[in-house]
Amino acid sequence: MQEMDAFREAVGAWASGGPGEPARELAVRLDVRTAVLLEGLSDLAAVEALAARRGRDLAAEGVCVVSMGGAMNIGRYAALLGPPGLGLRLVGLCDERERPFYDRGLARAGASARDVFVCAADLEDELIRAMGTERVEEIVRTEGDLRPWQTFLHQPAQHGRPRHLQLRRFLGTKKGRKIRYGTLLVEALGPGQVPAPLDDLLASVRQRAEKTG
C-alpha cells in the first residue's frame, strides 16, 4: 500500500510538470494495470473505504486510485496514464455536470469513456440518498458535529431547502469534512445501499482484474 501511495504521489508530481521516470519505474515494479481517475479526495476516500469493506486489496490487483484535483485535469492525467503514456486501463467516476470533461479528455488521449461511471449530482448526494437523511444525521451526531450542523441549519440560505441538499452542502462547509464523511458514509451503508455508480465502478475493476489475473 505504501508503494502504491508513492506511485500516486509520483503521478501527481508528473502531472504538475515534474519528471515522469519515477512514475514509470513504480508502475513497472508494482505491475499497475488500471488507474481509477477521480475528481477529488472525498471520492478517493469513498472508493477505498468500499474496497476495504469488501475485503479487496486494490494495490494487489494492480489498481491505483487517483485524485486529480478536479475534473478539468482529466486530459492531463489521461495522457500520462492512458495510451500516450503508461498505457494503463482508465476507469473513472464523475458528476453528471463534469461528464463532458471526462469524455473530451479521454477521447484526446485515445482512451475509452466506456468505464466512466456517473453520479447524478455528486457522490455525497448519492450516498445521502441511498442511506436516507435520518441515518446521515445520526452519523453527524455520533461524530460530534451536531452543534455545527444546527448552526448551519439556522443560516437563512438553508431555510426551506430539502434535507438531503442541506446535508450535502454541510459536508462541504469545512475543509476535510467531505473526505472524512466519504469514508464514514460508505462504512455505514446497509445491505443493498451502495450507490450504483460506486458499485459498478468496483465491479468493473474486479472484472478486468479477473481477466488479467
Secondary structure in CASP SS format (residue, H / E / C, confidence):
PFRMAT SS
TARGET T0000
AUTHOR 0000-0000-0000
METHOD secondary structure of the structure
MODEL  1
M C 1.00
Q H 1.00
E H 1.00
M H 1.00
D H 1.00
A H 1.00
F H 1.00
R H 1.00
E H 1.00
A H 1.00
V H 1.00
G H 1.00
A H 1.00
W H 1.00
A H 1.00
S C 1.00
G C 1.00
G C 1.00
P C 1.00
G C 1.00
E H 1.00
P H 1.00
A H 1.00
R H 1.00
E H 1.00
L H 1.00
A H 1.00
V H 1.00
R H 1.00
L C 1.00
D C 1.00
V C 1.00
R C 1.00
T E 1.00
A E 1.00
V E 1.00
L E 1.00
L E 1.00
E C 1.00
G C 1.00
L H 1.00
S H 1.00
D H 1.00
L H 1.00
A H 1.00
A H 1.00
V H 1.00
E H 1.00
A H 1.00
L H 1.00
A H 1.00
A H 1.00
R H 1.00
R C 1.00
G C 1.00
R C 1.00
D C 1.00
L C 1.00
A C 1.00
A C 1.00
E C 1.00
G C 1.00
V E 1.00
C E 1.00
V E 1.00
V E 1.00
S E 1.00
M C 1.00
G C 1.00
G C 1.00
A H 1.00
M H 1.00
N H 1.00
I H 1.00
G H 1.00
R H 1.00
Y H 1.00
A H 1.00
A H 1.00
L H 1.00
L H 1.00
G C 1.00
P C 1.00
P C 1.00
G C 1.00
L C 1.00
G C 1.00
L C 1.00
R E 1.00
L E 1.00
V E 1.00
G E 1.00
L E 1.00
C E 1.00
D E 1.00
E H 1.00
R H 1.00
E H 1.00
R H 1.00
P H 1.00
F H 1.00
Y H 1.00
D H 1.00
R H 1.00
G H 1.00
L H 1.00
A H 1.00
R H 1.00
A C 1.00
G C 1.00
A C 1.00
S C 1.00
A C 1.00
R C 1.00
D C 1.00
V E 1.00
F E 1.00
V E 1.00
C E 1.00
A C 1.00
A C 1.00
D C 1.00
L H 1.00
E H 1.00
D H 1.00
E H 1.00
L H 1.00
I H 1.00
R H 1.00
A H 1.00
M H 1.00
G C 1.00
T H 1.00
E H 1.00
R H 1.00
V H 1.00
E H 1.00
E H 1.00
I H 1.00
V H 1.00
R H 1.00
T H 1.00
E C 1.00
G C 1.00
D C 1.00
L H 1.00
R H 1.00
P H 1.00
W H 1.00
Q H 1.00
T H 1.00
F H 1.00
L H 1.00
H C 1.00
Q C 1.00
P H 1.00
A H 1.00
Q H 1.00
H C 1.00
G C 1.00
R C 1.00
P C 1.00
R H 1.00
H H 1.00
L H 1.00
Q H 1.00
L H 1.00
R H 1.00
R H 1.00
F H 1.00
L H 1.00
G C 1.00
T C 1.00
K C 1.00
K C 1.00
G C 1.00
R H 1.00
K H 1.00
I H 1.00
R H 1.00
Y H 1.00
G H 1.00
T H 1.00
L H 1.00
L H 1.00
V H 1.00
E H 1.00
A H 1.00
L C 1.00
G C 1.00
P C 1.00
G C 1.00
Q C 1.00
V C 1.00
P C 1.00
A H 1.00
P H 1.00
L H 1.00
D H 1.00
D H 1.00
L H 1.00
L H 1.00
A H 1.00
S H 1.00
V H 1.00
R H 1.00
Q H 1.00
R H 1.00
A H 1.00
E H 1.00
K H 1.00
T H 1.00
G C 1.00
END
